[in-house]
Amino acid sequence: MEYITEGEAISQNEEGLYDDYFEQDYEDFLQDRESSIKADYRHYLKNKEAKVGKVIQCAENRCKNKFIKKSYQQAFCCTKHKNQFWNRRKLNF
């Protein structure tokens, strides 16, 4: 495998050689993020419908914490994950 220096990569990108490659990666990233956010929102709604006292999993996609739902409005294990979830949702609007 042949490696190129950072300067060579920058000059090749300025010539437009990698524009399609990076554009496709970015489109794939946006599509993956969109599907991930939709899946998180479905998980959030499932947690909201769960009864108090039931064991649920945090609705934030990177968190796998399971906890007992203590109040009817609880869907996340902590405030940090709640904020991350809603900030990610704002990206799509």
Buried (B, 14 or more C-beta within 10 A) or exposed (E): EEEEEEEEEEEEEEEEEEEEEEEEEEEEEEEEEEEEBEEBBEBBEEBBEBEEEEEBBBBBBEBEEEEEBEEEEBBBBEEEBBEBBEEBBEEEE
